[in-house]
């Protein structure tokens, strides 16, 4: 608090009475206490930023020998990565002369350019249109404060895990760089894809990739 100490008055040589002078001293102790109270308040009420990470689904490894029979997949897309190139096929993989008598799987090529209409970003957005449309609705509700942040995250995760949502499998050869893999995972995250599983490249897929190159 502030204190004013009054000094004594006196007379000057002319006999006139001089006014009393006061000295001001400010006590900062209450201000320090208030500062600590405000600091404690902000620390207790601030939401700390959480690390933004993307969870990947790793399948259990049953045996050491490479997987030769393709896993069943519903509404999925498989990416085959090599150095600076990315190929893909949708649905189930069928090798030449497969027992089911299905047409042989054909690899399509895409790229990492976000502005290319045939690029990876446009491809994933089209394939995962179900989740993206639902996300737009949730974004509008969150903007209007009709739902809380936690409800938004919970409902979005539910849509991302439904069977209508796109599932992504990623397979790489020995020439793939970490940059290629990270770029692909980033595009998958942008497309709001919830199920991502890195798998080993099958021998038949490796042969198909080699022929494409």
PyMOL commands that set and color helices and strands:
alter all, ss='L'
color gray80, all
select helices_A, chain A and resi 29-45+120-127+129-143+149-160+178-190+203-212
alter helices_A, ss='H'
color red, helices_A
select strands_A, chain A and resi 2-6+22-26+76-82+85-90+108-110+167-172+195-199
alter strands_A, ss='S'
color yellow, strands_A
deselect
rebuild
show_as cartoon
